[in-house]
Amino acid sequence: MIIIGDGLHNFIDGLAIGASCFSSTYVGMSTSLAIFCKELPHELYKNHYLMQFSHCYLQINLLMVIWYWDVSHLPSYLSLARVLGK
């Protein structure tokens, strides 16, 4: 649930970055910085939660948590590429 919700959230963030970069470079850089500042505490908490949950209940290792984290960020790159048309 966390991975799917975060993937959708990152997809929308990618759309926002792509649309702002399409508008102008300055707006794109400021939007990217704003999303970075918004996402930093969110990602730190999510990674802490996944590490704690996986250690207590799932008994999976750090590589699986990193893989889940990467999978949840893939939609942001896809939406950014879709908006920019590359």
Backbone torsions as a table, in degrees:
resi	resn	phi	psi	omega
1	MET	NA	-43.0	179.6
2	ILE	-65.2	-41.9	-177.4
3	ILE	-67.2	-42.2	-179.7
4	ILE	-67.6	-45.2	178.6
5	GLY	-63.6	-39.6	178.6
6	ASP	-70.0	-34.2	176.3
7	GLY	-63.7	-41.9	176.9
8	LEU	-65.6	-41.4	177.5
9	HIS	-60.7	-43.7	179.6
10	ASN	-69.2	-32.4	176.0
11	PHE	-61.6	-44.6	179.6
12	ILE	-67.6	-38.0	175.5
13	ASP	-62.0	-40.0	177.3
14	GLY	-64.2	-38.5	175.9
15	LEU	-62.9	-41.6	-179.9
16	ALA	-64.6	-43.2	179.0
17	ILE	-65.7	-43.8	-179.8
18	GLY	-63.3	-42.6	179.7
19	ALA	-66.7	-37.8	179.6
20	SER	-72.9	-34.7	175.4
21	CYS	-67.6	-32.8	177.7
22	PHE	-67.4	-32.3	179.0
23	SER	-68.7	-58.1	175.8
24	SER	-164.2	160.0	-178.7
25	THR	-65.8	-41.4	-179.4
26	TYR	-62.9	-44.9	178.8
27	VAL	-65.9	-38.8	178.0
28	GLY	-63.7	-41.6	178.7
29	MET	-68.1	-40.3	179.6
30	SER	-68.5	-36.7	176.1
31	THR	-66.7	-40.4	178.0
32	SER	-62.7	-41.9	178.5
33	LEU	-65.8	-40.6	179.1
34	ALA	-65.0	-42.1	178.9
35	ILE	-68.2	-36.7	176.2
36	PHE	-61.4	-45.6	179.8
37	CYS	-66.0	-31.9	177.6
38	LYS	-74.3	-37.6	-174.4
39	GLU	-81.3	-25.3	-175.0
40	LEU	-56.9	-54.5	178.1
41	PRO	-66.1	-32.6	178.4
42	HIS	-62.5	-46.1	-178.7
43	GLU	-70.2	-37.2	177.3
44	LEU	-62.3	-43.4	178.9
45	TYR	-66.9	-43.4	-178.3
46	LYS	-62.8	-42.6	179.2
47	ASN	-66.3	-38.9	176.3
48	HIS	-62.7	-44.4	179.8
49	TYR	-63.3	-44.7	179.5
50	LEU	-64.4	-39.6	178.2
51	MET	-65.4	-43.2	-179.5
52	GLN	-67.1	-44.9	-179.8
53	PHE	-64.9	-43.7	-177.6
54	SER	-68.7	-34.2	179.8
55	HIS	-71.1	-39.9	-175.6
56	CYS	-80.5	-40.4	-169.6
57	TYR	-112.3	-37.4	-172.1
58	LEU	-99.5	-20.5	-178.0
59	GLN	54.6	44.3	174.5
60	ILE	-104.0	162.2	-173.7
61	ASN	-94.6	179.2	-177.0
62	LEU	-62.8	-34.9	-179.0
63	LEU	-63.8	-35.4	177.2
64	MET	-68.3	-38.7	178.2
65	VAL	-65.0	-41.4	177.4
66	ILE	-64.5	-38.1	178.5
67	TRP	-64.2	-44.3	177.2
68	TYR	-61.4	-39.7	179.2
69	TRP	-63.6	-43.0	178.2
70	ASP	-65.3	-40.5	179.6
71	VAL	-63.8	-37.0	-179.2
72	SER	-73.2	-17.1	178.4
73	HIS	-94.5	-11.3	179.9
74	LEU	-59.6	-40.6	179.7
75	PRO	-61.2	-29.0	178.9
76	SER	-66.9	-38.6	177.9
77	TYR	-69.7	-37.2	179.3
78	LEU	-66.6	-42.6	-179.8
79	SER	-70.1	-36.0	177.1
80	LEU	-63.6	-43.3	178.1
81	ALA	-66.2	-34.9	-179.9
82	ARG	-67.5	-40.7	-179.6
83	VAL	-70.0	-42.3	-178.5
84	LEU	-78.4	-11.9	174.5
85	GLY	76.0	30.3	-180.0
86	LYS	-116.1	NA	NA
